[in-house]
Amino acid sequence: MRPLRRLTTCAVAAAAALCLAQAPASAQKRGAQRRSLTTPKRAADASRHSKEAAEVLRKIMSVPEKEVPRDLLESAEAVAVCPGVLKAAFIVGGRKGDCVISRRTLKRQWGAPIFYNLTGGSVGLQAGGAKTDYVLLFMNADALKGLMEDKFEVGGEAEATAGPVGRAAGASTNPRLSAGILTYSRSKGAFLGVSLKGVAITPDNDLNEAFYGRKASELIRGQDDTSVPTQVRALPLALARYSVRLPN
């Protein structure tokens, strides 16, 4: 019986050793499967959102008298650009659109875009529909806390106010001391600071997980100076271009 017990013990030990040897391989396999979630279609979606956001920023910053003050862009901890938000209503109104958010890294570079949705409602006698671009500047760490949750209401968790416009406006005012979020809108060519309240920003984790393999809350917390994927560089590059204050 003793030889049999020894054989059984050896067999169990061998099986355990085999499992330990396979564990890293299994973990690597799961990691590869997670990374492989990025299909060409999802990568194209991510690229399109970043390019659309960059184009909105380019149009806004092309008119010096109406641009977002560059020193405010330079001071911002994160910037959200929401292109073509649709406001369609009859009696009960609502907004719906996509947002792309880039956060500062530890070295004050602009990080990889993170994908969100913008929704909200209003009540009133409205008809027809219009598309509006929105830009939100998150001026401090407290303003960013809401983005780490599943749902964040503008004007709720952090104070929001209409931002100043024009190249000289940032130097003549100091709104970042009194508001965590500065909000802007652009509709039919007109760009202005607007009080944007009652709208919710929620993570588009279908796209975030498909493209990055991570949720928005994980991505927004990270400030690592890692390289931005080529497909989504458009918005960080645009922010880097326009957040440098020009000489007077």
Beta strands, then each sheet from edge to edge (+ up, - down):
strand 1: 78-88
strand 2: 92-103
strand 3: 114-123
strand 4: 129-138
strand 5: 152-153
strand 6: 160-162
strand 7: 181-187
strand 8: 190-193
strand 9: 199-203
sheet 1: 5+ 9- 3+ 2- 1+ 4- 7+ 6+
sheet 2: 5+ 9- 3+ 2- 1+ 4- 7+ 8-
end
